[in-house]
Amino acid sequence: MTIDKTAIRDAATVIVLRDRMTEPSILMGQRGAKAVFMPNKFVFPGGAVDAEDSSVPLATPLPALCSDRLDEKSEPGLQNALAAAAIRELWEETGLILGDPGGWSGTVPDDWQGFADLGYRPSASALQFVFRAVTPPGRPRRFDARFFLVDANAVQGDLDDFSRASDELSHLQWVPLDRARELDLPFITEVVLAEIAARATNPEPPATVPLYLHTEEQSLFLQLRGYPMPDAD
């Protein structure tokens, strides 16, 4: 099946937060100079949802609150696919594992074979849905991206071992949260960073989630609880 890359695709992005109570840092990497979407920019691990993600068995589900928020203003039943995509993209782009020890039942999808070979099943219980943004019209790729925050303590293994990462992101590194804006960032990443900084020391998932929505006519900040965002100062 041919994918229409000009259509809006569901996507998942993962913000791994380390040492959140003391000296918080986040995991970022740089996209290639020849990338069609956001070349050279420093970004969080993430990417589009694949067709197989909806059927990937999760060892633990998303927190109920996050599952409810993901269901708002969205196609029903996407939660498993979005959570699986987040875990898969983190694995593919950084080599880090968000999972529980255990074997898989049935056939393991190709994209998950290395993950399964290490003896893990994907676990979504540590993912917190914290932000959603739709790429503006006119871009070469458009995504309806859900941003998930995860505490680095939930990641299995050595947090500084990126040896299993693909080559999609270079210069993988833990960036101090208060210095991240010194990097070459997409605009939306800067917006998300402000949200992360505001809740870095709060371990609970947010009751409301910002939605940055673009249409042909305007850009809107909404809240996924039906309440409008306050006007900017």
Secondary structure, DSSP 4 states (H G I P E B T S, - for coil): ----TTSEEEEEEEEEEESTTTS-EEEEEEE-TT-SSSTT-EE-SEEEPPGGGGGPPPSBPPPHHHHHHHHTTS-TT-HHHHHHHHHHHHHHHH--B-EEE-PPPSPPPGGGHHHHHTTEEEB-TT-EEEEEEEPPTTSSSEEEEEEEEEEGGGSBS-TT--TT--SSEEEEEEEEGGGGGGS---HHHHHHHHHHHHHTT--SPPSS-EEEEE-SS-EEEEETTSPBPPPP-
